[in-house]
Amino acid sequence: MEQDLLKIASDALRKAALNEDVKKFILQNEKLFNTLKKAADRYIGGETIEETILTIKRINENGFVVTTDFMGESIRSEKEANEAASEFIRFAKTVKSESLNSSISLDLSHIGLLVSRDLTINNLKLICEEANKINQEVIISMEGTDRTNLIIEIYEEVLKTHSNLGITLQAYLYRTRKDFEKLIKLPGSIRMVKGAYDTPKGLSIARGKELDEIYLSYVEELLAANHKCAIASHDSKIHNRSIELIDKHAPSNYVIERLLGICNEELKTFKDKGYKCRIYVVYGKEWYLYLCNRWAEYPLNLFRGLADIVE
Ligand SMILES: Cc1cc2nc3c(=O)[nH]c(=O)nc-3n(C[C@H](O)[C@H](O)[C@H](O)COP(=O)(O)OP(=O)(O)OC[C@H]3O[C@@H](n4cnc5c(N)ncnc54)[C@H](O)[C@@H]3O)c2cc1C
């Protein structure tokens, strides 16, 4: 019964996130906008680079490294893709001028994947070059299964000339075993996640013990090889087991990673014990969609949102 209700809430929130009428209504209604923004504030670095820089500074001062994503995806025009790329470049320049520590994370569909391969490659190279000036990497997020091939292909292409590039792999996809075996041979960093997108039937493993074990087997291979990697999850079980694996293999090239605002208290306990921890900061004006997604993936977070709004 409780599980059914959580599923209903999750489906409704996913629908709300994609509903343009709901979004327009919220954006035009100042009181509602301000109310929901209070709940979103926990999860976002800010709406602008300037606000976000202050958040990153605070997080850096608390001993975490950061990766930052200017939110957006599925851009369908060259102009918007180039504008997004310019924003990432401006972000890297600001990190440099403020002497902060943040790498860049991005969706390739934000910088041109749905427009053209060449445009995406060009934009990605420009961002990598700017990130390289601050000794930082650019980590590609993984999107829906209709995009996996092209994302991996572009990653391999750009990695040939830009070594400060990394990629995200989704443990829930059956195909990932093959992708993993190919990509672990390359120098780029690998972020492991369980996987967030709905997939066509037969392509992915459902949440549960089997997926947890598969996820951890990838993590162990990365740690044993001391391959640069990020262990990205909000699952205490996964992170505690990963810590046992870190102790076993004593790697130097890993980070334990969580999104800003989600179970960060526990991340602090890992950091305080000496493990390298990274907080993934997202910023931008599209926070409404982002908030709905954070609630949809774990509807109990709605109660946290309620408390954030009231306090
Ligand atoms: C840094 C980072 C980057 C990511 N990048 C990508 C990407 O590029 N592509 C992609 O497909 N997915 C990405 N994800 C999302 C990922 O695939 C999972 O969907 C997400 O992390 C939830 O899975 P989980 O491992 O946390 O555990 P789950 O199996 O989903 O949940 C296990 C337990 O973890 C806790 N938990 C999970 N989510 C939450 C939450 N939101 N709030 C509070 N507790 C929670 C709960 O206790 C839950 O019972 C990313 C996640 C992170 C942390």
The ligand as an SDF file (V2000), in Angstrom:
LIG
                    3D

 53 58  0  0  0  0  0  0  0  0999 V2000
   26.7030   12.4470   -8.6940 C   0  0  0  0  0  0  0  0  0  0  0  0
   25.6420   11.7210   -9.4530 C   0  0  0  0  0  0  0  0  0  0  0  0
   25.6280   11.7670  -10.8520 C   0  0  0  0  0  0  0  0  0  0  0  0
   24.6460   11.0800  -11.5670 C   0  0  0  0  0  0  0  0  0  0  0  0
   24.6690   11.0860  -12.9460 N   0  0  0  0  0  0  0  0  0  0  0  0
   23.8120   10.3010  -13.6320 C   0  0  0  0  0  0  0  0  0  0  0  0
   23.8920   10.1640  -15.0510 C   0  0  0  0  0  0  0  0  0  0  0  0
   24.7250   10.7650  -15.7200 O   0  0  0  0  0  0  0  0  0  0  0  0
   22.9960    9.3420  -15.6620 N   0  0  0  0  0  0  0  0  0  0  0  0
   22.0500    8.6200  -14.9690 C   0  0  0  0  0  0  0  0  0  0  0  0
   21.3090    7.8480  -15.5730 O   0  0  0  0  0  0  0  0  0  0  0  0
   21.9420    8.7570  -13.6320 N   0  0  0  0  0  0  0  0  0  0  0  0
   22.7840    9.5690  -12.9540 C   0  0  0  0  0  0  0  0  0  0  0  0
   22.6710    9.6570  -11.5780 N   0  0  0  0  0  0  0  0  0  0  0  0
   21.5030    9.0650  -10.9040 C   0  0  0  0  0  0  0  0  0  0  0  0
   21.7320    7.5760  -10.5990 C   0  0  0  0  0  0  0  0  0  0  0  0
   21.7130    6.8170  -11.7860 O   0  0  0  0  0  0  0  0  0  0  0  0
   20.6350    7.0430   -9.6840 C   0  0  0  0  0  0  0  0  0  0  0  0
   19.3950    7.1370  -10.3270 O   0  0  0  0  0  0  0  0  0  0  0  0
   20.5190    7.7600   -8.3600 C   0  0  0  0  0  0  0  0  0  0  0  0
   21.7780    7.9700   -7.7720 O   0  0  0  0  0  0  0  0  0  0  0  0
   19.6660    6.9200   -7.4100 C   0  0  0  0  0  0  0  0  0  0  0  0
   20.2630    5.6580   -7.2610 O   0  0  0  0  0  0  0  0  0  0  0  0
   21.0780    5.2660   -5.9520 P   0  0  0  0  0  0  0  0  0  0  0  0
   22.3150    4.5570   -6.2960 O   0  0  0  0  0  0  0  0  0  0  0  0
   21.3230    6.5070   -5.2030 O   0  0  0  0  0  0  0  0  0  0  0  0
   20.1650    4.2690   -5.1690 O   0  0  0  0  0  0  0  0  0  0  0  0
   18.6740    3.6990   -5.3190 P   0  0  0  0  0  0  0  0  0  0  0  0
   18.7950    2.2330   -5.5610 O   0  0  0  0  0  0  0  0  0  0  0  0
   17.8510    4.4670   -6.2730 O   0  0  0  0  0  0  0  0  0  0  0  0
   18.1450    3.9430   -3.8740 O   0  0  0  0  0  0  0  0  0  0  0  0
   18.6970    3.2340   -2.7570 C   0  0  0  0  0  0  0  0  0  0  0  0
   18.5130    4.0410   -1.4880 C   0  0  0  0  0  0  0  0  0  0  0  0
   19.2830    5.2400   -1.5680 O   0  0  0  0  0  0  0  0  0  0  0  0
   18.5990    6.3140   -0.9320 C   0  0  0  0  0  0  0  0  0  0  0  0
   18.2430    7.3420   -1.9310 N   0  0  0  0  0  0  0  0  0  0  0  0
   18.2560    7.2100   -3.2570 C   0  0  0  0  0  0  0  0  0  0  0  0
   17.9060    8.3510   -3.8560 N   0  0  0  0  0  0  0  0  0  0  0  0
   17.6410    9.2200   -2.8660 C   0  0  0  0  0  0  0  0  0  0  0  0
   17.2260   10.5650   -2.8250 C   0  0  0  0  0  0  0  0  0  0  0  0
   16.9990   11.2770   -3.9490 N   0  0  0  0  0  0  0  0  0  0  0  0
   17.0530   11.1630   -1.6330 N   0  0  0  0  0  0  0  0  0  0  0  0
   17.2950   10.4800   -0.4910 C   0  0  0  0  0  0  0  0  0  0  0  0
   17.6960    9.2070   -0.4690 N   0  0  0  0  0  0  0  0  0  0  0  0
   17.8590    8.5750   -1.6290 C   0  0  0  0  0  0  0  0  0  0  0  0
   17.3540    5.7080   -0.3380 C   0  0  0  0  0  0  0  0  0  0  0  0
   17.6410    5.2820    0.9630 O   0  0  0  0  0  0  0  0  0  0  0  0
   17.0920    4.5180   -1.2400 C   0  0  0  0  0  0  0  0  0  0  0  0
   16.3170    3.5200   -0.6340 O   0  0  0  0  0  0  0  0  0  0  0  0
   23.6500   10.3440  -10.8590 C   0  0  0  0  0  0  0  0  0  0  0  0
   23.6880   10.2880   -9.4690 C   0  0  0  0  0  0  0  0  0  0  0  0
   24.6650   10.9440   -8.7650 C   0  0  0  0  0  0  0  0  0  0  0  0
   24.6960   10.8310   -7.2660 C   0  0  0  0  0  0  0  0  0  0  0  0
  1  2  1  0
  2  3  1  0
  2 52  2  0
  3  4  2  0
  4  5  1  0
  4 50  1  0
  5  6  2  0
  6  7  1  0
  6 13  1  0
  7  8  2  0
  7  9  1  0
  9 10  1  0
 10 11  2  0
 10 12  1  0
 12 13  2  0
 13 14  1  0
 14 15  1  0
 14 50  1  0
 15 16  1  0
 16 17  1  0
 16 18  1  0
 18 19  1  0
 18 20  1  0
 20 21  1  0
 20 22  1  0
 22 23  1  0
 23 24  1  0
 24 25  2  0
 24 26  1  0
 24 27  1  0
 27 28  1  0
 28 29  2  0
 28 30  1  0
 28 31  1  0
 31 32  1  0
 32 33  1  0
 33 34  1  0
 33 48  1  0
 34 35  1  0
 35 36  1  0
 35 46  1  0
 36 37  1  0
 36 45  1  0
 37 38  2  0
 38 39  1  0
 39 40  1  0
 39 45  2  0
 40 41  1  0
 40 42  2  0
 42 43  1  0
 43 44  2  0
 44 45  1  0
 46 47  1  0
 46 48  1  0
 48 49  1  0
 50 51  2  0
 51 52  1  0
 52 53  1  0
M  END
$$$$
